[in-house]
Amino acid sequence: MPRIIKKLSAKDNLILLKMHNKNFSSSYWEEDNWNHFLSPDRKSLMCAIKKKGAYAGFIMGKPTQASCSVMLLNTLLVAPAYRKNGYGKRLVAFFLSTAFSIPQTRKVILHFRDSNKKILLPFYKKLGFGNHSIRGFYTNGELKHYMSLTKKCFLKESKSLS
Ligand SMILES: CC(C)(COP(=O)(O)OP(=O)(O)OC[C@H]1O[C@@H](n2cnc3c(N)ncnc32)[C@H](O)[C@@H]1OP(=O)(O)O)[C@@H](O)C(=O)NCCC(=O)NCCS
């Protein structure tokens, strides 16, 4: 049974950085930037999913302002060998419940590339995200899609599922 891991050591973070850079070669992160993003003062959120001792994926995000009222879901990755097993869904659900357990957080937002629209638009819609629009471009000229989920909608949805 895959497990969600909330407490990640420096060694784990390095493994996840390698996984990130291997799968997102166009947005390579240096180790310093990665560690800075994850430093406690940035109030970032990160968790990973492990199957039989190996990392299968992770999710990370951070508040857009010091107030934590808007949380940006920066990165979601499930390694190719583990996809379509519900891990992505579990990681997003965990991220949302953690983000919305912060009293100040009222909205989670995310962006994705036009080339991923076919998969990610229905994927995030199923997870409750809406308010879909185009908000600018990536540096390579690709359209930048935006979606969001408010705490109000999240709580309403969670209530109807329980
Ligand atoms: C997008 C991603 C995280 C999905 O992870 P996953 O573990 O395969 O997703 P899940 O198994 O939880 O699937 C959830 C739903 O999305 C659907 N889905 C997932 N991948 C899909 C695909 N390639 N094509 C069509 N539907 C897909 C599943 O069928 C499932 O639908 P269901 O709830 O009706 O059964 C994964 O493909 C990935 O890491 N992609 C590359 C990185 C990326 O695009 N990250 C997002 C950046 S914002």
The ligand as a Gaussian input file, in Angstrom:
#p B3LYP/6-31G(d) Opt

LIG

0 1
 C       -0.757000      14.536000     -14.026000
 C       -0.232000      13.443000     -13.120000
 C        0.229000      14.024000     -11.808000
 C       -1.381000      12.431000     -12.849000
 O       -0.921000      11.492000     -11.900000
 P       -1.558000      10.037000     -11.783000
 O       -1.098000       9.420000     -10.524000
 O       -1.309000       9.296000     -13.039000
 O       -3.108000      10.416000     -11.715000
 P       -4.265000       9.542000     -11.044000
 O       -3.969000       8.096000     -11.247000
 O       -4.481000      10.008000      -9.651000
 O       -5.473000       9.956000     -11.979000
 C       -6.522000      10.799000     -11.570000
 C       -7.507000      10.900000     -12.716000
 O       -6.904000      11.529000     -13.858000
 C       -6.960000      10.668000     -14.983000
 N       -5.690000      10.706000     -15.712000
 C       -4.459000      10.694000     -15.184000
 N       -3.541000      10.702000     -16.163000
 C       -4.241000      10.731000     -17.335000
 C       -3.859000      10.732000     -18.692000
 N       -2.580000      10.716000     -19.068000
 N       -4.843000      10.761000     -19.633000
 C       -6.135000      10.791000     -19.282000
 N       -6.574000      10.765000     -17.984000
 C       -5.629000      10.738000     -17.036000
 C       -7.125000       9.276000     -14.417000
 O       -7.727000       8.414000     -15.337000
 C       -7.981000       9.528000     -13.204000
 O       -9.336000       9.636000     -13.578000
 P      -10.492000       8.953000     -12.666000
 O      -10.467000       9.716000     -11.366000
 O      -11.724000       9.169000     -13.454000
 O      -10.093000       7.543000     -12.496000
 C        0.932000      12.652000     -13.813000
 O        0.508000      12.224000     -15.094000
 C        2.199000      13.473000     -13.962000
 O        3.015000      13.549000     -13.047000
 N        2.371000      14.079000     -15.146000
 C        3.574000      14.868000     -15.468000
 C        3.726000      16.089000     -14.617000
 C        2.555000      17.019000     -14.656000
 O        1.932000      17.273000     -15.679000
 N        2.272000      17.590000     -13.469000
 C        1.248000      18.584000     -13.256000
 C        1.856000      19.939000     -13.360000
 S        0.703000      21.176000     -12.805000

